[in-house]
């Protein structure tokens, strides 16, 4: 059991991470993080919420990603270190005062929400396996999802340059699938697809502010998440002041184009009313165009894409507890790197192991909204406010990347993220005093923050640090 009574130095086998990732590798890891199982399981849901206006929800998700990408680019280029948000939040709110609490809450939530993200992808993977091989018993899908997580851990247990090359290979599968689906829609379109509401531009404000748009945006933004994965790997990127912003925007613009074309293609072949009810929309789409054999091949590519995304997700998240522990703000065992392969193997094994357990316990629909609810306040809103604090304290003269039109992107990002947070409708049912109580995921997120604050105070008291001692 590690000694927690003082702030220990990094473990003897802790070694600096090596800057080996280039622009192609970093962009590929971002893109395969973004295009996981998300668009293939949320596409029917968005159509169900938005009806014929489904493309607007994907445009709103892309717009939020682009605005938020400006914040990530400024922070990532200026502070290119392992851990991404952990480091940004600590610097923004004060390394020895409130920044300790906010960054601790981020790591605290990562220990839960990162495995949930891994589990969501693994569960979606198992769902599409059901199209190829019927899985009637409850334990068979769980066996598939659990096996996927274990295989991920094995593939990531290697040097970062090997991981980067493998990421590019997996990204090729992502692009191949999307190109095939888009080509099919362009060459077999039979249904009209509108980019605007039936009433034209004058109807846009009402549609954009509707409850349905809020619920649909929760699903689309889930499918865009991952454009910042390179920031978690900031300590392993070459020329990060240039590469990090470029990889963020290349991945967002590229995936935005692919998502819009994919949704247009599906809507142009299958009426949205029918598509909204499909459990395997990609398989149904390809089967409609090319027959059952082609549909099975497309399903296999969906599985490739889902696996590739999980590969990038677990890679990026494994660097967060490592960064906090190496900084002396988390259990020192997480600061250990592999003695020969030079990656944070303890952090990888823990998050992967918890993700394995979650993949056996939860359903896909239960985790998407929970993931967003837990992340929005601390990570996305917290970082946006943090940019303002850093600029006031350190100025903007030496920034390698400065967002245009500052502070407008920050104000827009905060407002839209809070709107998305308020739009989450799902929650969990808890048995309490003989009755069943519905607890929204927003409340669950706030409770997790409260529990994390208690743990932080106990940890700080044991270490004799702020707020129980003057800042160092």
Long-range contacts (C-beta under 8 A, 24 or more apart in sequence): 2-331, 2-332, 2-333, 4-331, 4-459, 4-462, 4-463, 5-462, 5-463, 6-463, 6-464, 7-328, 7-463, 7-465, 8-328, 8-332, 9-328, 10-325, 10-326, 10-328, 10-332, 10-335, 11-332, 11-333, 11-335, 11-336, 13-336, 13-337, 13-339, 14-326, 14-335, 14-336, 14-337, 15-337, 15-339, 15-342, 16-235, 17-82, 17-160, 17-235, 17-236, 17-319, 17-337, 17-342, 17-343, 18-160, 18-161, 18-236, 18-342, 19-235, 19-236, 19-237, 19-238, 19-240, 20-159, 20-160, 20-161, 20-164, 20-236, 20-238, 21-160, 21-161, 21-164, 21-230, 21-233, 21-236, 21-237, 21-238, 21-243, 22-164, 22-238, 22-243, 23-243, 23-246, 23-247, 23-250, 24-168, 25-164, 25-165, 25-167, 25-168, 26-164, 26-230, 26-233, 26-237, 26-243, 26-244, 26-247, 27-230, 27-246, 27-247, 27-250, 27-251, 27-254, 28-164, 28-167, 28-168, 28-170, 28-171, 29-164, 29-167, 29-171, 29-229, 29-230, 29-233, 29-312, 29-315, 29-316, 30-226, 30-227, 30-228, 30-229, 30-230, 30-247, 30-248, 30-250, 30-251, 30-312, 31-171, 31-174, 31-226, 31-251, 31-254, 31-255, 32-167, 32-170, 32-171, 32-174, 32-305, 32-308, 32-309, 32-311, 32-312, 33-225, 33-226, 33-227, 33-229, 33-309, 33-312, 33-313, 33-316, 34-223, 34-224, 34-225, 34-226, 34-227, 34-251, 34-255, 34-309, 35-174, 35-178, 35-223, 35-255, 35-258, 35-305, 35-308, 35-309, 36-121, 36-124, 36-223, 36-226, 36-305, 36-306, 36-308, 36-309, 36-310, 36-313, 37-120, 37-121, 37-124, 37-125, 37-127, 37-128, 37-302, 37-305, 37-306, 37-309, 38-124, 38-222, 38-223, 38-225, 38-309, 39-223, 39-259, 39-262, 40-124, 40-128, 40-281, 40-282, 40-302, 40-305, 40-306, 41-124, 41-127, 41-364, 42-219, 42-220, 42-222, 42-223, 42-368, 43-262, 43-263, 43-266, 43-275, 43-281, 44-275, 44-276, 44-277, 44-278, 44-279, 44-281, 45-216, 45-219, 45-276, 46-216, 46-219, 46-220, 46-263, 47-267, 47-272, 47-275, 47-276, 48-276, 48-277, 49-212, 49-213, 49-215, 49-216, 49-219, 50-212, 50-213, 50-216, 51-272, 52-193, 52-194, 52-198, 52-272, 53-194, 53-197, 53-207, 54-216, 54-263, 54-267, 54-272, 55-193, 55-194, 55-195, 55-260, 55-263, 55-264, 55-267, 56-195, 56-197, 56-204, 56-207, 56-208, 56-213, 57-213, 57-216, 57-217, 57-219, 57-220, 58-220, 58-256, 58-259, 58-260, 58-263, 59-260, 60-208, 60-213, 60-217, 60-220, 61-217, 61-220, 61-221, 61-223, 61-224, 62-224, 62-252, 62-256, 62-259, 62-260, 64-217, 64-221, 64-224, 64-413, 64-416, 64-417, 64-420, 65-221, 65-224, 65-227, 65-252, 65-256, 66-249, 66-252, 66-253, 66-256, 67-409, 67-412, 67-413, 67-416, 68-228, 68-380, 68-384, 68-413, 68-417, 69-227, 69-228, 69-248, 69-249, 69-252, 70-403, 70-404, 70-409, 71-383, 71-384, 71-387, 71-403, 71-409, 71-410, 71-413, 72-227, 72-228, 72-231, 72-248, 72-383, 73-244, 73-245, 73-248, 73-249, 73-401, 73-403, 74-245, 74-387, 74-399, 74-401, 74-402, 74-403, 75-231, 75-383, 75-386, 75-387, 75-390, 76-228, 76-230, 76-231, 76-234, 76-240, 76-244, 76-245, 76-248, 77-240, 77-241, 77-242, 77-244, 77-245, 77-399, 77-400, 77-401, 78-241, 78-399, 78-400, 78-401, 79-234, 80-231, 80-234, 80-235, 80-237, 80-240, 80-241, 80-244, 81-234, 81-235, 81-323, 82-232, 82-233, 82-234, 82-235, 82-236, 82-319, 82-322, 82-323, 82-326, 82-344, 83-232, 83-234, 83-235, 83-319, 83-320, 83-322, 83-323, 83-324, 83-327, 84-228, 84-231, 84-232, 84-233, 84-234, 84-316, 84-319, 84-320, 84-323, 85-231, 85-232, 85-320, 85-379, 85-383, 86-320, 86-323, 86-324, 86-327, 87-234, 87-323, 87-327, 88-231, 88-383, 88-386, 89-378, 89-379, 89-382, 89-383, 89-386, 90-327, 90-329, 91-386, 91-390, 92-382, 92-383, 92-385, 92-386, 92-387, 92-389, 92-390, 93-386, 93-389, 94-471, 96-465, 96-466, 96-471, 96-472, 97-466, 97-467, 97-471, 100-329, 100-456, 100-460, 100-465, 100-466, 101-453, 101-456, 102-378, 102-382, 103-324, 103-329, 104-324, 104-329, 104-330, 104-452, 104-456, 104-459, 105-378, 105-449, 105-452, 105-453, 105-456, 106-320, 106-378, 106-379, 106-382, 107-320, 107-321, 107-324, 107-329, 107-330, 108-448, 108-452, 108-455, 108-456, 109-374, 109-375, 109-378, 109-379, 109-448, 109-449, 109-452, 110-317, 110-320, 110-321, 110-351, 111-321, 111-350, 111-351, 111-354, 112-354, 112-374, 112-448, 113-370, 113-371, 113-374, 113-375, 114-313, 114-314, 114-317, 114-320, 114-351, 114-355, 115-351, 115-352, 115-354, 115-355, 115-357, 115-358, 116-355, 116-358, 116-362, 116-367, 116-370, 116-371, 116-374, 117-313, 117-317, 117-355, 117-367, 117-371, 118-149, 118-152, 118-310, 118-313, 118-314, 118-317, 118-351, 118-352, 118-355, 118-358, 118-359, 119-145, 119-149, 119-355, 119-358, 119-359, 119-361, 119-362, 119-367, 120-364, 120-367, 120-368, 120-371, 121-306, 121-309, 121-310, 121-313, 122-146, 122-148, 122-149, 122-310, 122-355, 122-359, 123-359, 123-362, 123-363, 123-364, 123-367, 124-306, 124-364, 125-303, 125-306, 125-307, 125-310, 127-279, 127-280, 127-364, 128-280, 128-282, 128-283, 128-299, 128-302, 128-303, 128-306, 129-303, 130-280, 131-280, 131-283, 131-295, 131-296, 131-299, 132-296, 132-299, 132-300, 142-359, 142-360, 145-359, 145-360, 146-356, 146-359, 146-360, 148-307, 148-310, 148-359, 149-310, 149-352, 149-355, 149-356, 149-359, 150-352, 150-356, 151-307, 152-307, 152-310, 152-311, 152-314, 152-352, 153-314, 153-348, 153-349, 153-352, 153-353, 155-311, 156-311, 156-314, 156-315, 156-318, 156-343, 156-348, 156-352, 157-338, 157-341, 157-343, 157-345, 157-348, 158-341, 158-343, 159-341, 159-342, 159-343, 160-233, 160-236, 160-342, 160-343, 163-315, 163-343, 166-311, 167-308, 167-311, 167-312, 167-315, 170-304, 170-307, 170-308, 170-311, 170-312, 171-308, 173-301, 173-304, 173-305, 173-308, 174-304, 174-305, 174-308, 174-309, 176-301, 177-298, 177-301, 177-302, 177-304, 177-305, 178-258, 178-261, 178-262, 180-286, 180-298, 180-301, 181-262, 181-265, 181-266, 181-282, 181-285, 181-286, 181-298, 182-258, 182-261, 182-262, 182-265, 184-265, 184-269, 184-285, 184-286, 184-289, 184-290, 185-261, 185-262, 185-264, 185-265, 185-266, 185-268, 185-269, 185-285, 186-265, 188-268, 188-269, 188-289, 189-265, 189-268, 189-269, 190-268, 190-269, 191-267, 191-268, 191-269, 191-270, 191-271, 192-268, 193-264, 193-267, 193-268, 211-423, 214-419, 214-420, 214-422, 214-423, 215-423, 215-425, 217-420, 217-423, 218-368, 218-369, 218-372, 218-420, 218-423, 218-424, 219-368, 220-259, 221-372, 221-420, 222-368, 222-371, 222-372, 223-259, 224-252, 224-255, 224-256, 224-259, 226-251, 226-309, 226-312, 226-313, 227-251, 227-252, 227-255, 229-312, 229-313, 229-315, 229-316, 232-316, 232-317, 232-319, 232-320, 233-315, 233-316, 233-319, 235-319, 235-323, 241-400, 241-401, 242-400, 244-401, 245-401, 314-348, 314-351, 314-352, 314-355, 317-351, 318-343, 318-344, 318-347, 318-348, 318-351, 318-352, 319-344, 319-347, 320-347, 321-347, 321-350, 321-351, 322-346, 322-347, 365-426, 366-426, 366-428, 369-424, 369-425, 369-426, 369-441, 370-426, 370-441, 370-444, 372-420, 372-421, 372-424, 373-421, 373-424, 373-441, 373-442, 373-444, 373-445, 374-441, 374-444, 374-445, 374-448, 376-417, 376-418, 376-420, 376-421, 376-445, 377-421, 377-445, 377-446, 377-449, 378-449, 380-413, 380-417, 381-414, 381-417, 381-418, 384-410, 384-413, 384-414, 384-417, 385-410, 385-414
